Amino acid sequence: MLFFLGKYIAALRNEEKLKKLLIEENDERTAYIESKAGSKAINATIMLLALAMLVANFFDKTVFFTLMAATLATAMTKIVICCYYKRKF
């Protein structure tokens, strides 16, 4: 967080750095890549939680149910966000 604060303060002091920062933050290609990476990361997280849930089933029921709740919460969050954006766009 302090890194970004220093980056923004430096950009405010230098016009060239400010232009570069504005281009970097408004770049559509970067935003597209980040959105695709986030989508893949959520899918991987859900799969890894489900796998951990299956393994934990053999060892401890409390851990199993905790991982099941985390998996369901993550999956439901993804479904709600997908439905929201499908209606919005």
Secondary structure, 3 states (H helix, E strand, C coil): CHHHHHHHHHHHHCHHHHHHHHHHHCCHHHHHHHHHHHHHHHHHHHHHHHHHHHHHHCCCHHHHHHHHHHHHHHHHHHHHHHHHHHHHC
